[in-house]
């Protein structure tokens, strides 16, 4: 196979204990700039026609066929606060988009190059994955002034395999601080198990349990520099607040599941017509 694990025993021990690790300087300045520049081109080419609004507070948008089809497309989702009362954008589209997803890793050569890189493969080899596959990819903007809150959640809630195998990768494409909406997590919360699932039915999506209530004092901030990678256990409780600052907080988020020794749930919101391409097969 030729792939080498790139996490140290100390990093793996920290991950198993806390549910996350931060890998500084995972990408170079040139790599992060290449991805930011590529997204700028995609936004320029986007005509603003086919799109949707994304929010983690209201899952009505998950009944949107545009959202479902985004599993295998490059789709554009606007911020809730992007529109005025007249239904028009308050500011240019480049400053109004919440995220672009969910198949950048497959369909765009710049993002595919990073997602299928040896260093990404090395992370999952270190974590013991046998046949990992990126199941979704998102470019998240966290726009200045209107970048929406992401409420406390666990990734396995939305991307469930039996047994659960989801791991999130969050690459900072700009510095992420408390001021502009960095990640926050509850260390060790992955050990408490999965609290609820969101499933897809004929009439849309729904949760099987109400949202858990968390004490904000239990969260720690994950402030990171551009180029840092945050690895998140699928059961880790994490969140981010609104960006009320004048600085954006661009990031690339990937979610990876194993495709060997587990089964992708048929009632996940994300259903593909084709099988995802594995990063490697051990």
C-alpha positions as CSV (number, residue, x, y, z in Angstrom):
1,X,0.0,0.0,0.0
2,X,2.9,2.3,0.7
3,X,1.0,4.7,3.0
4,X,2.7,5.6,6.3
5,X,0.8,6.6,9.5
6,X,1.7,10.1,10.5
7,X,0.3,10.4,14.0
8,X,2.6,9.9,16.9
9,X,1.6,7.6,19.8
10,X,1.2,10.7,22.0
11,X,-1.2,12.2,19.5
12,X,-3.2,9.0,19.3
13,X,-3.4,8.7,23.1
14,X,-4.5,12.4,23.3
15,X,-7.2,11.7,20.6
16,X,-8.5,8.6,22.4
17,X,-8.7,10.5,25.7
18,X,-10.0,13.9,24.5
19,X,-11.8,13.1,21.3
20,X,-9.8,15.5,19.2
21,X,-6.3,16.6,18.2
22,X,-4.8,19.7,16.6
23,X,-2.1,19.2,14.1
24,X,-0.4,22.6,13.5
25,X,1.1,23.4,10.0
26,X,-0.7,20.5,8.4
27,X,-0.8,22.4,5.1
28,X,1.6,25.1,3.8
29,X,0.6,28.7,3.1
30,X,0.7,27.8,-0.6
31,X,-1.7,24.9,-0.2
32,X,-4.2,27.0,1.8
33,X,-4.0,29.9,-0.7
34,X,-4.6,27.5,-3.6
35,X,-7.8,26.3,-2.0
36,X,-9.0,29.8,-1.1
37,X,-8.2,31.0,-4.6
38,X,-10.0,28.0,-6.2
39,X,-13.1,28.7,-4.1
40,X,-13.0,32.4,-5.2
41,X,-13.2,31.1,-8.8
42,X,-16.1,28.8,-8.0
43,X,-18.0,31.6,-6.4
44,X,-17.3,33.9,-9.3
45,X,-18.7,31.3,-11.7
46,X,-21.8,30.7,-9.5
47,X,-24.7,32.6,-11.0
48,X,-26.7,32.7,-7.8
49,X,-29.5,30.7,-9.4
50,X,-29.7,27.2,-7.9
51,X,-29.0,27.4,-4.2
52,X,-30.5,27.0,-0.7
53,X,-30.2,28.4,2.8
54,X,-28.3,26.5,5.5
55,X,-28.8,26.6,9.2
56,X,-28.1,24.2,12.0
57,X,-31.0,25.6,14.1
58,X,-33.8,24.6,11.6
59,X,-33.6,21.4,9.6
60,X,-36.5,22.4,7.3
61,X,-33.9,22.9,4.5
62,X,-33.1,19.2,4.7
63,X,-36.4,18.6,3.0
64,X,-35.0,20.5,0.1
65,X,-34.2,18.3,-2.9
66,X,-31.3,20.7,-3.7
67,X,-29.8,19.7,-0.4
68,X,-30.2,16.0,-0.9
69,X,-28.7,16.1,-4.4
70,X,-25.7,18.1,-3.0
71,X,-24.3,14.7,-1.8
72,X,-22.8,14.2,-5.2
73,X,-22.6,17.8,-6.4
74,X,-20.9,21.1,-5.7
75,X,-23.8,23.1,-4.3
76,X,-24.1,26.6,-2.7
77,X,-25.9,27.4,0.5
78,X,-26.5,31.0,1.8
79,X,-26.4,32.3,5.3
80,X,-29.8,32.8,7.0
81,X,-29.0,36.5,7.5
82,X,-27.9,37.1,4.0
83,X,-31.3,38.2,2.8
84,X,-33.2,41.4,3.5
85,X,-36.9,41.8,4.1
86,X,-37.3,42.3,0.3
87,X,-35.9,38.9,-0.4
88,X,-32.7,40.2,-1.9
89,X,-29.1,39.7,-0.8
90,X,-27.9,42.4,1.6
91,X,-24.4,42.2,0.3
92,X,-22.4,40.6,-2.6
93,X,-22.8,36.8,-2.9
94,X,-19.2,36.3,-2.0
95,X,-20.0,37.6,1.5
96,X,-23.4,35.9,1.7
97,X,-22.5,32.2,1.2
98,X,-22.6,29.9,4.3
99,X,-20.9,26.9,2.7
100,X,-20.3,25.0,-0.5
101,X,-20.6,21.2,-0.6
102,X,-20.8,18.3,-0.4
103,X,-18.7,16.7,-3.2
104,X,-15.8,19.1,-3.6
105,X,-13.5,16.1,-2.8
106,X,-14.7,14.3,-5.9
107,X,-15.5,16.9,-8.5
108,X,-13.0,19.7,-8.1
109,X,-9.3,18.9,-8.9
110,X,-7.8,21.3,-6.3
111,X,-9.8,20.0,-3.4
112,X,-9.5,16.4,-4.6
113,X,-5.8,16.7,-4.6
114,X,-5.8,17.6,-0.9
115,X,-8.5,15.2,0.2
116,X,-6.7,12.2,-1.4
117,X,-3.2,13.3,-0.4
118,X,-0.8,11.0,1.4
119,X,-1.0,13.0,4.6
120,X,-4.8,12.7,4.8
121,X,-4.4,8.9,4.2
122,X,-1.7,8.8,6.9
123,X,-4.1,10.2,9.5
124,X,-6.6,7.4,8.9
125,X,-4.0,4.7,8.7
126,X,-2.8,5.9,12.1
127,X,-6.4,5.7,13.4
128,X,-6.8,2.1,12.2
129,X,-9.2,2.7,9.3
130,X,-9.3,-0.2,6.8
131,X,-11.0,1.3,3.8
132,X,-11.8,4.9,4.6
133,X,-13.8,7.2,2.3
134,X,-14.6,10.9,2.4
135,X,-18.4,10.9,2.5
136,X,-18.8,14.7,2.4
137,X,-16.7,17.8,2.0
138,X,-17.7,21.4,2.8
139,X,-16.0,24.8,2.3
140,X,-17.3,26.9,5.2
141,X,-17.0,30.7,5.1
142,X,-18.1,31.9,8.5
143,X,-18.8,35.3,7.0
144,X,-17.9,38.5,8.9
145,X,-20.9,39.8,10.7
146,X,-23.4,37.2,9.6
147,X,-21.5,33.8,9.9
148,X,-24.1,31.6,11.6
149,X,-23.9,29.7,14.8
150,X,-23.3,25.9,14.7
151,X,-25.1,24.4,17.7
152,X,-23.6,21.7,19.8
153,X,-23.7,18.4,18.0
154,X,-22.0,15.1,17.2
155,X,-21.0,14.2,13.7
156,X,-22.2,10.6,14.0
157,X,-25.7,12.0,14.5
158,X,-25.8,12.9,10.8
159,X,-23.4,10.5,9.1
160,X,-24.1,7.1,10.8
161,X,-22.5,3.8,10.1
162,X,-23.1,0.6,12.1
163,X,-20.9,0.5,14.1
164,X,-20.2,4.2,14.1
165,X,-16.9,5.2,12.3
166,X,-17.3,8.9,11.3
167,X,-14.3,11.1,11.9
168,X,-14.3,14.8,11.1
169,X,-11.3,16.8,9.7
170,X,-11.5,20.6,10.0
171,X,-8.7,22.5,8.1
172,X,-8.3,26.1,9.0
173,X,-7.9,28.1,5.8
174,X,-7.7,31.3,7.8
175,X,-6.8,31.9,11.5
176,X,-9.7,30.8,13.7
177,X,-10.1,32.7,17.0
178,X,-12.7,33.2,19.7
179,X,-13.6,36.5,18.0
180,X,-14.4,35.1,14.5
181,X,-16.0,31.8,15.4
182,X,-13.5,29.1,16.2
183,X,-14.5,25.6,17.1
184,X,-15.3,24.7,20.8
185,X,-15.4,21.1,22.1
186,X,-16.1,19.2,25.3
187,X,-12.9,17.1,25.9
188,X,-13.7,13.5,26.5
189,X,-17.4,13.8,25.5
190,X,-17.0,11.1,22.9
191,X,-16.8,8.6,25.7
192,X,-20.5,9.3,26.6
193,X,-21.7,7.7,23.4
194,X,-24.0,9.0,20.7
195,X,-27.0,10.9,22.0
196,X,-29.3,11.0,19.0
197,X,-29.6,10.5,15.3
198,X,-31.0,12.5,12.4
199,X,-32.8,10.2,9.9
200,X,-34.4,10.8,6.6
201,X,-37.9,9.7,5.8
202,X,-40.5,10.2,3.1
203,X,-41.5,13.6,4.6
204,X,-38.1,14.9,5.4
205,X,-35.6,14.5,8.2
206,X,-36.2,14.2,11.9
207,X,-34.3,13.5,15.1
208,X,-35.0,10.5,17.2
209,X,-34.3,12.3,20.5
210,X,-34.4,15.9,21.6
211,X,-31.2,18.0,21.7
212,X,-29.1,17.5,24.8
213,X,-28.4,20.5,27.1
214,X,-24.7,21.2,27.7
215,X,-23.0,23.4,30.2
216,X,-21.0,26.0,28.3
217,X,-18.3,25.9,31.0
218,X,-17.4,22.4,29.8
219,X,-16.3,23.6,26.3
220,X,-12.8,24.5,25.5
221,X,-11.9,26.8,22.6
222,X,-9.8,25.4,19.7
223,X,-8.1,28.6,18.4
224,X,-5.8,27.6,15.6
225,X,-3.7,29.2,12.9
226,X,-4.3,28.9,9.2
227,X,-3.0,25.5,8.0
228,X,-3.8,23.7,11.2
229,X,-5.9,20.5,11.1
230,X,-8.4,19.6,13.8
231,X,-9.3,15.9,13.9
232,X,-12.7,15.2,15.6
233,X,-14.1,11.9,16.9
234,X,-17.6,11.3,15.5
235,X,-19.1,11.3,19.0
236,X,-17.3,14.4,20.2
237,X,-19.6,17.3,21.2
238,X,-18.5,20.5,19.4
239,X,-19.9,23.8,18.3
240,X,-19.0,27.3,17.0
241,X,-20.6,30.6,17.7
242,X,-21.8,33.3,15.3
243,X,-19.1,35.4,13.7
244,X,-19.9,39.0,14.8
245,X,-16.4,40.2,13.9
246,X,-15.2,41.9,10.7
247,X,-12.9,38.9,9.8
248,X,-14.0,35.8,8.0
249,X,-13.0,32.3,9.1
250,X,-12.7,30.1,6.1
251,X,-12.3,26.3,6.7
252,X,-12.5,23.1,4.8
253,X,-14.5,20.4,6.6
254,X,-14.3,16.7,5.6
255,X,-16.1,13.7,7.1
256,X,-14.7,10.3,6.6
257,X,-16.2,6.9,7.4
258,X,-14.9,3.4,7.1
259,X,-16.4,1.3,4.4
260,X,-15.1,-2.1,5.6
261,X,-16.5,-3.8,8.6
262,X,-19.5,-1.5,8.9
263,X,-22.7,-0.5,7.1
264,X,-23.8,2.9,5.9
265,X,-27.2,3.6,7.3
266,X,-30.0,3.6,4.7
267,X,-31.8,6.3,6.6
268,X,-29.0,8.9,6.7
269,X,-29.8,12.1,4.9
270,X,-26.9,11.6,2.6
271,X,-27.6,8.8,0.1
272,X,-25.4,8.3,-2.9
273,X,-26.2,6.8,-6.3
274,X,-22.6,5.5,-6.6
275,X,-20.2,4.1,-4.0
276,X,-17.7,6.6,-2.6
277,X,-14.1,6.2,-3.7
278,X,-11.9,4.9,-0.8
279,X,-8.8,6.7,0.2
280,X,-7.0,3.3,0.3
281,X,-7.8,-0.3,1.0
282,X,-5.6,-2.1,3.5
